[in-house]
Amino acid sequence: MGTLPKNDSLPTLMAKPERNIFAVYRDGNHRDNNWIVHAVRISVRVGIVFALWFTRSPHYQVLAAYMVLSEVIDQLAMLAVRQKESLRKWVGYIYVVNSVAAISVVGYFADWLLNDYFLVYLIHVSSATMGFGIGVGLVSFITSMLVYGAMLLGIHAPLITFLRIPIMAIIVLRIVVSQGRYEKAGEMIKNILDIEQAKKDFIAIASHNLRTPVAAIYGYIEVLLRGDAGTLNDQQKIYIQRIQSNNQELEKLTEQLLQVSILEVGREINLMKQPTQIEMLIQDEVNKLIPLAETKSLRLTFNKSRGLLPLVSIDVEKIKSVLSNLIDNAIKYTEKGNITVTARQEDGFIVVSVSDMGIGIAEEDLPKIFTKFYRSGNILVYNKVGIGLGLYLGRQIIELHGGKMTVESRSGQGSVFEFTLPILKEDILK
Ligand code: ADP
């Protein structure tokens, strides 16, 4: 799911107004369709009716009258479907029988040419197939064929004329096949949208409901560590601290899910910006994560630039979470060597970079790395905790600040993640 195109996601595609002329038949619903479609459709019909009328041939004039009649039948059928969608199939069958009867009666009395029958049936069967589904289309086809075949027999038509039946069958079958594909694709899209919706609902519900127990666990840990429930021995303290650090991980995941659920419903993550000296923030985060790096004998350092960097206007907590995720990843995906964080000024931006000497990222994975729930296929990655949301959210948060997040990496040769933040305007002017 994470690989769906971001700006042209399925719901957006579905929401685009339908300009297909057949959509009017297919959907049986005028309200949702573009007025241009109706205008074109009505103009084409009126044009054909006039053209037929002015031939002055009684055959074609009755054909013109039939077209007006069939329009009325169409409209009534669509009106009925619009009132009650569940009636679609039955309305379709009535539409078929009615139309075949109308074509036959009108054609018989007007002494239509066989060619006219042929053409009208074809148009009628196609629209029945497209408007009411394959089932109705097939019924329409069989009834039409029986009537048409009976007519040919009735007038002792030459054998060659019967060739029209298989020709018509081929044409109709092609329409039926594409209608089948259309219906199947529609169903698939609906299923995908349902799954997407279920996923969004699940994320929203799960993240909200996880927050409370996570907070409660913190509360009880504090009570225990304070000794309110009796003095703890060293072993017990170690276990409680482990529960605490696991709870922190759980809290991080919960927060990530919550932020994703906010983005999913099209809302922006709220930023509480304030002018900030980024070096302090970086130093704090680095200091916090040095103990974790040391557990893997990694050297984590912050290379400060010479002189103080200009201020940036940022949501401190959000940028902290972005940076801490980058450093945390660097530690997670590095087995030995150094992790270096730097910050510099460049073209009106502060550029923060986190480089490691770890497993790196394969070239084919690089474009997907910032996608929601994406985790690299590298086998080493599966041993690490994570759900593939850190970089996705990180990039969103940086972009909300007016910056960019990029990565350079090679498999087995470490990675460099960089993000930029615009320098506060007043500081540029100084
Ligand atoms: P998580 O780490 O929770 O899986 P992220 O969104 O932070 O989620 O990262 C997504 C994926 O990007 C990771 O699963 C990993 O495959 C890859 N990745 C991120 N940072 C690094 C890194 N420093 N080195 C190698 N791979 C990385």
Boltz pocket constraint, residues with backbone or C-beta under 6 A from the ligand:
constraints:
  - pocket:
      binder: B
      contacts: [[A, 325], [A, 326], [A, 329], [A, 330], [A, 333], [A, 356], [A, 358], [A, 359], [A, 360], [A, 361], [A, 369], [A, 371], [A, 374], [A, 375], [A, 376], [A, 377], [A, 381], [A, 385], [A, 386], [A, 387], [A, 388], [A, 389], [A, 390], [A, 391], [A, 392], [A, 414], [A, 415]]
      max_distance: 6.0
